[in-house]
């Protein structure tokens, strides 16, 4: 509670915490918030621009929010496809309208979404992609992968790193040397190139869920060594403390001393390391998906969504496709700011924050 209070009193850490909390709440309720499902597609409206929302009617009077559907046409003068609004019918934007069926939180079947239009209307807050899929909805579903990959990898990295580093540091001697040489060999592996090689040789018939699970495991198996080495250094210092020597005298086993007395002393570092490690996993997954080696279409992640924006014409004429890159930047920056703040709060040797 004291840590949360310190975070709340720091304006930058507070802003980062609020942004991350909002992102995770939004992706948790993505099915409810998104106006369309993850499988929705309307190829007739490929690359449609964001819908215009009006609150003033044609007579200049205040009105409930409404929009017009887009109609795809070919402009002979421009020699390209353009989208024009069909102003013959308004479609009012409603709260909790009935739309595509889904399971709320994966449990409760329902048709209600947070917002949408009347029946027959089309609402694309951030336009559509090459397959006519709503970019806003896919951002929410893609965030579930991009924002959770780091935490899932940490569930593997930190238990392995804690136990490996703790055991190595406590035992010492030849076994410690041998264990650390192995950890250093793992650290010497160029991680990003290894990820590319391993992702490239994965069977083509794998589902995105299976590919996602393997990416998490690959990220974890090359990330534990550095963490274990730091833990080992901390254990070398902690095991000489009086309370550890007292536990030895009382006849406590090695495992009990490591698990009950030594590793809990590394809690501050673990919290800091976890917060600062998540951004690297987010970037790794996004980079792999951007290169086409991670999450595959039609499933969404911010990385494979951003891949579509690499074309110059899309950057110039369809800037809404760059939105995933902005979200990756915001998420990574927020994690780094929060991690730096936590490090300053928990590290007794840090300088007083200005």
The 8 nearest C-alpha neighbors of each residue, nearest first, counted from 0:
[[1, 3, 2, 4, 5, 6, 7, 8],
 [0, 2, 4, 3, 5, 6, 344, 7],
 [3, 1, 5, 4, 0, 6, 344, 341],
 [4, 2, 6, 0, 5, 1, 7, 8],
 [5, 3, 7, 1, 2, 6, 0, 8],
 [4, 6, 2, 8, 7, 3, 1, 9],
 [7, 5, 3, 9, 4, 8, 12, 13],
 [6, 8, 13, 4, 5, 9, 3, 12],
 [7, 9, 5, 6, 10, 4, 13, 12],
 [8, 10, 6, 12, 7, 11, 13, 5],
 [11, 9, 13, 12, 14, 8, 7, 6],
 [12, 10, 14, 13, 9, 15, 336, 337],
 [13, 11, 337, 15, 9, 14, 6, 10],
 [12, 14, 7, 10, 16, 11, 15, 6],
 [13, 15, 11, 17, 16, 12, 10, 18],
 [16, 14, 333, 12, 18, 13, 17, 337],
 [15, 17, 13, 19, 14, 18, 12, 20],
 [18, 16, 20, 14, 15, 19, 21, 13],
 [19, 17, 21, 15, 20, 16, 14, 22],
 [20, 18, 22, 16, 21, 17, 15, 23],
 [19, 21, 17, 23, 22, 18, 16, 24],
 [22, 20, 24, 18, 19, 23, 17, 25],
 [23, 21, 19, 25, 20, 24, 18, 26],
 [22, 24, 26, 20, 25, 21, 27, 19],
 [25, 23, 27, 21, 22, 26, 20, 28],
 [24, 26, 22, 28, 27, 23, 29, 21],
 [25, 27, 29, 23, 139, 28, 24, 143],
 [28, 26, 24, 25, 29, 23, 104, 143],
 [27, 29, 25, 26, 31, 30, 32, 24],
 [30, 28, 26, 32, 31, 139, 27, 33],
 [31, 29, 33, 28, 32, 103, 36, 101],
 [30, 32, 112, 29, 28, 33, 113, 103],
 [33, 31, 113, 29, 30, 112, 28, 34],
 [32, 34, 136, 35, 30, 29, 31, 36],
 [35, 33, 115, 112, 114, 32, 136, 36],
 [36, 34, 33, 136, 39, 37, 99, 133],
 [35, 37, 39, 38, 99, 30, 33, 136],
 [36, 38, 39, 137, 35, 140, 136, 298],
 [37, 39, 36, 40, 297, 132, 35, 298],
 [40, 38, 36, 37, 132, 35, 41, 133],
 [39, 41, 132, 131, 42, 130, 38, 133],
 [40, 42, 131, 43, 44, 132, 130, 45],
 [43, 41, 131, 45, 130, 44, 40, 129],
 [42, 44, 41, 45, 131, 71, 130, 70],
 [43, 45, 131, 42, 47, 41, 46, 71],
 [44, 46, 131, 129, 42, 130, 47, 128],
 [47, 45, 128, 127, 129, 44, 48, 131],
 [46, 48, 127, 44, 126, 45, 82, 49],
 [49, 47, 126, 46, 50, 127, 125, 317],
 [50, 48, 126, 125, 124, 123, 51, 47],
 [51, 49, 123, 124, 122, 52, 48, 126],
 [50, 52, 66, 49, 53, 67, 124, 65],
 [53, 51, 66, 65, 64, 50, 54, 67],
 [52, 54, 65, 64, 55, 66, 51, 56],
 [53, 55, 64, 62, 63, 61, 56, 65],
 [56, 54, 61, 62, 60, 59, 53, 57],
 [55, 57, 59, 58, 60, 62, 61, 54],
 [56, 58, 59, 55, 60, 62, 61, 53],
 [59, 57, 56, 60, 55, 61, 62, 54],
 [60, 58, 56, 57, 55, 61, 62, 54],
 [59, 61, 55, 56, 58, 62, 57, 54],
 [60, 62, 55, 54, 56, 59, 63, 58],
 [63, 61, 54, 55, 56, 64, 60, 53],
 [62, 64, 54, 65, 91, 61, 92, 55],
 [65, 63, 54, 53, 92, 91, 62, 52],
 [64, 66, 91, 92, 53, 90, 52, 63],
 [65, 67, 52, 90, 89, 51, 53, 91],
 [68, 66, 89, 84, 85, 86, 90, 69],
 [67, 69, 121, 85, 84, 120, 70, 66],
 [68, 70, 84, 83, 82, 85, 67, 71],
 [71, 69, 83, 82, 84, 85, 72, 68],
 [70, 72, 82, 81, 69, 83, 44, 80],
 [73, 71, 81, 80, 82, 74, 70, 83],
 [72, 74, 80, 79, 81, 75, 71, 78],
 [73, 75, 77, 76, 78, 79, 80, 72],
 [76, 74, 78, 77, 73, 79, 80, 72],
 [77, 75, 78, 74, 79, 73, 80, 81],
 [76, 78, 74, 79, 75, 80, 73, 81],
 [79, 77, 75, 76, 74, 73, 80, 81],
 [80, 78, 77, 74, 73, 81, 75, 76],
 [79, 81, 73, 72, 74, 71, 82, 78],
 [82, 80, 72, 73, 71, 79, 74, 83],
 [83, 81, 71, 70, 69, 72, 47, 84],
 [84, 82, 70, 69, 85, 71, 81, 72],
 [83, 85, 69, 68, 86, 67, 70, 82],
 [84, 86, 87, 68, 67, 69, 70, 83],
 [87, 85, 88, 84, 67, 89, 68, 66],
 [86, 88, 85, 89, 67, 84, 68, 90],
 [89, 87, 86, 90, 67, 85, 68, 66],
 [88, 90, 67, 66, 91, 65, 86, 87],
 [91, 89, 65, 66, 120, 117, 116, 67],
 [90, 92, 65, 116, 64, 117, 93, 89],
 [91, 93, 116, 65, 115, 64, 90, 117],
 [94, 92, 115, 116, 114, 96, 91, 95],
 [93, 95, 114, 96, 113, 115, 92, 112],
 [94, 96, 113, 112, 114, 111, 93, 97],
 [97, 95, 111, 94, 112, 93, 115, 114],
 [96, 98, 111, 110, 112, 95, 99, 115],
 [97, 99, 110, 111, 96, 100, 112, 34],
 [100, 98, 110, 101, 36, 35, 97, 111],
 [99, 101, 110, 109, 98, 108, 102, 111],
 [102, 100, 108, 109, 103, 110, 99, 30],
 [103, 101, 108, 105, 107, 106, 109, 104],
 [102, 104, 107, 105, 106, 108, 101, 31],
 [105, 103, 106, 102, 28, 107, 27, 30],
 [104, 106, 102, 103, 107, 101, 108, 30],
 [105, 107, 102, 104, 103, 108, 101, 109],
 [106, 108, 103, 102, 109, 105, 104, 101],
 [109, 107, 102, 101, 103, 106, 100, 110],
 [108, 110, 111, 100, 101, 102, 107, 103],
 [111, 109, 100, 97, 98, 99, 101, 112],
 [112, 110, 97, 95, 96, 109, 98, 113],
 [113, 111, 31, 95, 114, 96, 32, 34],
 [112, 114, 95, 32, 94, 31, 111, 115],
 [115, 113, 94, 95, 112, 93, 96, 34],
 [114, 116, 93, 92, 34, 96, 94, 122],
 [117, 115, 92, 120, 93, 91, 90, 118],
 [116, 118, 120, 90, 91, 119, 92, 93],
 [117, 119, 120, 116, 90, 98, 97, 121],
 [120, 118, 117, 121, 116, 90, 68, 122],
 [119, 121, 116, 90, 118, 117, 68, 122],
 [122, 120, 68, 123, 116, 119, 67, 69],
 [121, 123, 50, 124, 120, 116, 115, 66],
 [124, 122, 126, 50, 49, 125, 133, 121],
 [123, 125, 49, 50, 126, 135, 122, 134],
 [126, 124, 49, 135, 123, 134, 319, 127],
 [125, 127, 49, 48, 123, 47, 124, 134],
 [128, 126, 133, 46, 132, 131, 134, 47],
 [127, 129, 46, 131, 130, 132, 45, 134],
 [130, 128, 45, 46, 131, 127, 132, 42],
 [131, 129, 42, 45, 128, 132, 40, 41],
 [130, 132, 45, 41, 42, 127, 44, 40],
 [133, 131, 40, 127, 128, 130, 39, 134],
 [132, 134, 127, 136, 135, 123, 126, 137],
 [135, 133, 137, 127, 136, 125, 126, 138],
 [136, 134, 138, 125, 137, 133, 124, 139],
 [137, 135, 33, 139, 138, 134, 133, 35],
 [136, 138, 140, 134, 139, 135, 141, 299],
 [139, 137, 141, 135, 136, 140, 142, 134],
 [138, 140, 142, 137, 136, 26, 29, 141],
 [139, 141, 137, 142, 143, 138, 29, 299],
 [300, 142, 140, 299, 138, 143, 301, 139],
 [141, 143, 145, 139, 144, 140, 146, 138],
 [144, 142, 141, 140, 146, 26, 145, 147],
 [145, 143, 142, 147, 141, 146, 148, 300],
 [144, 146, 142, 147, 281, 148, 143, 300],
 [145, 147, 142, 144, 143, 148, 281, 149],
 [148, 146, 150, 149, 144, 145, 143, 151],
 [149, 147, 151, 150, 145, 144, 146, 152],
 [150, 148, 277, 280, 152, 147, 151, 281],
 [151, 149, 153, 152, 147, 148, 154, 277],
 [150, 152, 154, 148, 153, 149, 147, 215],
 [153, 151, 219, 149, 215, 154, 150, 155],
 [152, 154, 156, 150, 155, 151, 157, 149],
 [155, 153, 151, 152, 156, 157, 150, 158],
 [154, 156, 153, 152, 157, 219, 158, 159],
 [157, 155, 153, 223, 219, 159, 154, 158],
 [156, 158, 160, 159, 153, 161, 155, 154],
 [159, 157, 161, 160, 156, 155, 162, 154],
 [160, 158, 157, 162, 156, 161, 163, 155],
 [159, 161, 227, 157, 223, 163, 158, 226],
 [162, 160, 158, 164, 159, 163, 165, 157],
 [161, 163, 165, 159, 164, 160, 166, 158],
 [162, 164, 160, 166, 165, 161, 159, 227],
 [165, 163, 227, 231, 167, 230, 161, 166],
 [166, 164, 162, 168, 231, 167, 163, 161],
 [165, 167, 169, 163, 164, 168, 162, 170],
 [168, 166, 175, 164, 165, 170, 169, 171],
 [167, 169, 231, 235, 165, 234, 171, 166],
 [168, 170, 166, 167, 171, 165, 234, 235],
 [171, 169, 167, 168, 166, 175, 172, 174],
 [172, 170, 175, 168, 169, 167, 174, 173],
 [171, 173, 175, 174, 176, 170, 177, 167],
 [172, 174, 176, 175, 177, 171, 178, 170],
 [173, 175, 177, 176, 172, 178, 171, 167],
 [174, 176, 171, 167, 178, 172, 173, 177],
 [177, 175, 173, 179, 174, 178, 180, 172],
 [176, 178, 174, 180, 175, 179, 173, 181],
 [179, 177, 175, 181, 180, 176, 174, 182],
 [178, 180, 182, 176, 181, 177, 183, 175],
 [181, 179, 183, 177, 182, 178, 176, 184],
 [180, 182, 184, 178, 179, 183, 177, 185],
 [181, 183, 179, 224, 185, 184, 180, 186],
 [184, 182, 186, 180, 185, 181, 179, 187],
 [183, 185, 181, 187, 182, 186, 180, 188],
 [184, 186, 182, 183, 187, 188, 224, 181],
 [185, 187, 183, 184, 188, 224, 182, 225],
 [188, 186, 184, 185, 183, 189, 190, 182],
 [187, 189, 186, 185, 190, 184, 193, 221],
 [190, 188, 192, 191, 193, 187, 186, 194],
 [189, 191, 193, 192, 188, 194, 221, 186],
 [192, 190, 194, 193, 189, 195, 283, 196],
 [193, 191, 195, 194, 190, 189, 196, 197],
 [192, 194, 190, 196, 191, 195, 197, 189],
 [195, 193, 191, 197, 192, 196, 198, 190],
 [194, 196, 192, 198, 193, 197, 199, 191],
 [197, 195, 193, 199, 194, 198, 192, 200],
 [196, 198, 194, 200, 199, 195, 193, 201],
 [197, 199, 195, 201, 292, 196, 200, 194],
 [200, 198, 196, 197, 201, 195, 292, 194],
 [201, 199, 197, 198, 202, 196, 203, 195],
 [200, 202, 198, 199, 203, 197, 205, 210],
 [203, 201, 204, 205, 200, 199, 198, 210],
 [204, 202, 205, 201, 200, 206, 199, 210],
 [203, 205, 202, 206, 201, 207, 210, 209],
 [206, 204, 203, 202, 209, 210, 207, 201],
 [205, 207, 209, 208, 210, 204, 295, 211],
 [206, 208, 210, 209, 294, 211, 295, 205],
 [209, 207, 211, 206, 210, 212, 205, 294],
 [210, 208, 212, 206, 211, 207, 205, 213],
 [211, 209, 207, 213, 208, 212, 214, 206],
 [210, 212, 208, 214, 209, 213, 207, 215],
 [213, 211, 209, 215, 210, 214, 208, 216],
 [214, 212, 216, 210, 215, 211, 217, 209],
 [213, 215, 217, 211, 216, 212, 218, 210],
 [216, 214, 212, 218, 152, 213, 217, 219],
 [215, 217, 213, 219, 214, 218, 220, 212],
 [218, 216, 214, 220, 219, 215, 213, 221],
 [219, 217, 215, 216, 221, 220, 214, 222],
 [218, 220, 216, 152, 222, 156, 217, 221],
 [221, 219, 217, 222, 218, 216, 223, 156],
 [220, 222, 219, 218, 223, 217, 185, 190],
 [223, 221, 219, 220, 224, 218, 156, 225],
 [222, 224, 156, 160, 226, 225, 221, 227],
 [225, 223, 182, 227, 226, 222, 186, 228],
 [226, 224, 228, 227, 223, 186, 222, 229],
 [225, 227, 229, 223, 224, 228, 160, 230],
 [228, 226, 160, 164, 224, 230, 225, 229],
 [229, 227, 231, 225, 230, 226, 164, 224],
 [228, 230, 232, 226, 231, 227, 233, 225],
 [231, 229, 227, 233, 164, 232, 228, 234],
 [232, 230, 164, 168, 234, 228, 229, 233],
 [233, 231, 229, 235, 230, 234, 228, 168],
 [232, 234, 230, 236, 231, 235, 237, 229],
 [235, 233, 237, 231, 236, 168, 232, 238],
 [236, 234, 168, 232, 233, 238, 237, 231],
 [235, 237, 234, 233, 238, 239, 232, 240],
 [236, 238, 234, 239, 240, 235, 233, 261],
 [239, 237, 240, 236, 235, 243, 234, 169],
 [238, 240, 237, 236, 241, 243, 244, 235],
 [239, 241, 237, 238, 243, 242, 244, 236],
 [240, 242, 244, 243, 245, 239, 238, 246],
 [241, 243, 245, 244, 240, 246, 260, 239],
 [244, 242, 246, 245, 241, 240, 238, 247],
 [245, 243, 241, 247, 246, 242, 248, 240],
 [244, 246, 242, 248, 243, 247, 241, 249],
 [245, 247, 249, 243, 244, 248, 251, 242],
 [248, 246, 244, 250, 245, 249, 251, 243],
 [247, 249, 245, 250, 246, 244, 251, 243],
 [250, 248, 246, 247, 251, 245, 244, 252],
 [249, 251, 247, 248, 252, 246, 245, 253],
 [252, 250, 247, 246, 249, 255, 256, 253],
 [253, 251, 255, 254, 256, 250, 247, 246],
 [254, 252, 256, 255, 257, 251, 247, 169],
 [255, 253, 257, 256, 252, 258, 259, 251],
 [254, 256, 252, 258, 259, 257, 253, 251],
 [255, 257, 260, 253, 259, 254, 258, 252],
 [256, 258, 261, 254, 255, 260, 259, 262],
 [259, 257, 255, 262, 256, 254, 260, 261],
 [258, 260, 255, 256, 257, 261, 263, 262],
 [259, 261, 256, 257, 258, 263, 262, 243],
 [260, 262, 257, 264, 263, 259, 256, 258],
 [261, 263, 264, 265, 258, 257, 260, 165],
 [264, 262, 265, 266, 261, 260, 259, 258],
 [265, 263, 262, 261, 266, 260, 267, 237],
 [264, 266, 263, 262, 268, 267, 269, 233],
 [267, 265, 269, 263, 268, 264, 270, 262],
 [268, 266, 270, 269, 265, 345, 271, 264],
 [267, 269, 271, 265, 266, 270, 272, 342],
 [270, 268, 266, 272, 271, 267, 273, 265],
 [271, 269, 273, 267, 268, 272, 266, 274],
 [270, 272, 268, 274, 269, 273, 342, 338],
 [273, 271, 269, 275, 274, 270, 276, 268],
 [274, 272, 276, 270, 271, 275, 269, 277],
 [275, 273, 338, 271, 272, 276, 277, 270],
 [274, 276, 272, 338, 273, 277, 335, 271],
 [277, 275, 273, 279, 274, 278, 272, 280],
 [276, 278, 149, 280, 279, 275, 274, 281],
 [279, 277, 331, 281, 280, 276, 282, 334],
 [278, 280, 282, 281, 277, 276, 283, 149],
 [281, 279, 149, 283, 277, 282, 278, 284],
 [280, 282, 278, 284, 279, 283, 145, 149],
 [281, 283, 285, 279, 280, 284, 286, 278],
 [284, 282, 280, 286, 285, 281, 279, 287],
 [283, 285, 287, 281, 286, 282, 288, 280],
 [286, 284, 302, 282, 288, 283, 287, 289],
 [285, 287, 289, 283, 284, 288, 282, 302],
 [288, 286, 293, 292, 290, 284, 289, 285],
 [287, 289, 293, 303, 302, 291, 285, 290],
 [288, 290, 302, 303, 306, 286, 287, 291],
 [291, 289, 287, 288, 292, 286, 306, 293],
 [290, 292, 288, 289, 293, 287, 295, 303],
 [293, 291, 287, 288, 198, 290, 199, 294],
 [294, 292, 288, 287, 291, 295, 284, 198],
 [293, 295, 288, 207, 211, 300, 210, 298],
 [294, 296, 298, 207, 293, 297, 291, 303],
 [297, 295, 298, 299, 294, 303, 207, 300],
 [296, 298, 295, 299, 38, 37, 294, 207],
 [299, 297, 296, 295, 294, 207, 300, 141],
 [298, 300, 141, 137, 297, 296, 140, 304],
 [141, 301, 299, 302, 303, 145, 144, 304],
 [300, 302, 323, 304, 141, 303, 305, 145],
 [303, 301, 285, 289, 288, 305, 300, 304],
 [302, 304, 289, 288, 306, 305, 300, 301],
 [305, 303, 301, 306, 302, 307, 300, 299],
 [306, 304, 302, 308, 307, 303, 323, 301],
 [305, 307, 289, 303, 304, 308, 309, 302],
 [308, 306, 305, 309, 304, 310, 320, 303],
 [307, 309, 305, 306, 310, 320, 313, 321],
 [310, 308, 307, 306, 311, 314, 305, 313],
 [311, 309, 313, 308, 312, 314, 307, 306],
 [310, 312, 314, 313, 315, 309, 308, 316],
 [313, 311, 315, 314, 310, 316, 317, 308],
 [314, 312, 317, 316, 315, 310, 311, 308],
 [313, 315, 311, 318, 312, 317, 316, 308],
 [314, 316, 312, 313, 317, 311, 318, 310],
 [317, 315, 313, 312, 314, 318, 311, 319],
 [316, 318, 313, 319, 314, 315, 320, 48],
 [319, 317, 314, 320, 321, 316, 315, 313],
 [320, 318, 321, 317, 322, 125, 126, 49],
 [319, 321, 318, 322, 308, 317, 305, 307],
 [320, 322, 319, 318, 324, 323, 308, 305],
 [321, 323, 325, 324, 320, 319, 326, 318],
 [324, 322, 326, 301, 325, 321, 305, 327],
 [325, 323, 327, 322, 326, 321, 305, 328],
 [326, 324, 328, 322, 323, 327, 329, 321],
 [325, 327, 329, 323, 328, 324, 330, 322],
 [328, 326, 324, 330, 325, 329, 331, 323],
 [327, 329, 325, 331, 326, 330, 332, 324],
 [330, 328, 326, 332, 327, 331, 333, 325],
 [329, 331, 333, 327, 332, 328, 326, 334],
 [332, 330, 278, 334, 328, 333, 329, 327],
 [331, 333, 335, 329, 334, 330, 328, 336],
 [334, 332, 15, 336, 330, 335, 331, 329],
 [333, 335, 337, 331, 332, 336, 338, 330],
 [334, 336, 338, 332, 333, 337, 275, 339],
 [337, 335, 333, 339, 338, 334, 332, 12],
 [336, 338, 12, 340, 334, 335, 339, 15],
 [337, 339, 335, 274, 341, 275, 340, 336],
 [340, 338, 342, 336, 337, 341, 335, 343],
 [339, 341, 337, 343, 342, 338, 12, 344],
 [342, 340, 344, 338, 343, 339, 345, 337],
 [341, 343, 339, 345, 340, 344, 271, 346],
 [344, 342, 340, 341, 346, 345, 349, 339],
 [343, 345, 341, 342, 346, 340, 2, 5],
 [346, 344, 342, 343, 341, 267, 347, 2],
 [345, 347, 348, 343, 349, 342, 344, 267],
 [348, 346, 349, 345, 344, 343, 350, 342],
 [349, 347, 346, 350, 343, 345, 351, 344],
 [350, 348, 346, 347, 343, 351, 344, 342],
 [349, 351, 352, 348, 343, 347, 353, 346],
 [352, 350, 353, 349, 343, 344, 348, 347],
 [353, 351, 350, 343, 349, 344, 340, 9],
 [352, 351, 350, 9, 343, 340, 349, 10]]
